[in-house]
Amino acid sequence: DAVHAALAAADPDALLALDVDLAAELGAAGRAPWQVLAGVVGADGRRWKSVEARQLVPFGVAYHLAVWDPVR
């Protein structure tokens, strides 16, 4: 799953590359907030790392949790 991979890798470019039409087709309501996150992280100028990333899929619906910290 592209979203989980991007969140797990702390990859803002991958989040920005999420396809708007595909997200709408799949009902991925989180696409816009993920891309806002990517814009904020990218504008910050620091590198980030994922310290936790989970994907839960109860009842066929994916939920994502990710914690990113700046690399020091």
C-alpha positions as CSV (number, residue, x, y, z in Angstrom):
1,D,0.0,0.0,0.0
2,A,1.5,3.3,-1.2
3,V,0.2,5.3,1.7
4,H,1.5,3.0,4.4
5,A,4.9,2.8,2.6
6,A,5.2,6.6,2.4
7,L,4.2,7.1,6.1
8,A,6.6,4.3,7.2
9,A,9.4,5.8,5.3
10,A,8.6,9.4,6.3
11,D,8.6,10.2,2.6
12,P,6.8,13.5,1.9
13,D,7.5,13.3,-1.9
14,A,5.6,10.0,-2.0
15,L,2.7,11.6,-0.2
16,L,2.7,14.5,-2.6
17,A,2.6,12.1,-5.5
18,L,-0.6,10.4,-4.4
19,D,-3.1,10.4,-7.3
20,V,-6.2,12.6,-6.6
21,D,-8.4,10.6,-8.9
22,L,-7.3,7.2,-7.6
23,A,-7.7,8.4,-4.0
24,A,-11.3,9.5,-4.8
25,E,-12.0,6.2,-6.6
26,L,-10.8,4.2,-3.6
27,G,-12.5,6.5,-1.1
28,A,-9.2,7.5,0.5
29,A,-10.5,10.5,2.5
30,G,-7.1,11.2,4.0
31,R,-5.3,12.1,0.8
32,A,-5.6,15.9,1.2
33,P,-4.4,16.0,4.9
34,W,-1.5,13.6,4.1
35,Q,-0.5,16.0,1.3
36,V,-0.8,19.0,3.7
37,L,1.5,17.1,6.1
38,A,4.0,16.5,3.3
39,G,4.0,20.2,2.3
40,V,4.6,21.3,5.9
41,V,7.4,18.8,6.4
42,G,9.0,19.7,3.1
43,A,8.9,23.4,3.9
44,D,10.5,22.8,7.3
45,G,13.8,22.0,5.6
46,R,14.7,19.2,8.0
47,R,14.9,15.5,7.3
48,W,12.3,13.4,9.1
49,K,12.2,9.7,10.3
50,S,9.3,7.5,11.1
51,V,9.4,6.2,14.6
52,E,6.1,4.3,14.3
53,A,3.8,3.4,11.4
54,R,0.8,1.2,11.6
55,Q,-1.9,0.2,9.2
56,L,-5.0,-1.3,10.7
57,V,-7.7,-2.7,8.4
58,P,-10.8,-3.6,10.4
59,F,-13.8,-4.4,8.3
60,G,-11.9,-3.7,5.1
61,V,-11.3,-0.1,5.9
62,A,-7.6,1.0,6.3
63,Y,-6.6,3.4,9.1
64,H,-3.1,4.7,9.3
65,L,-1.1,5.9,12.2
66,A,2.3,7.4,11.9
67,V,4.7,9.3,14.2
68,W,7.5,11.3,12.6
69,D,10.3,13.0,14.3
70,P,13.0,15.3,12.9
71,V,16.4,13.7,12.4
72,R,18.9,15.3,14.7
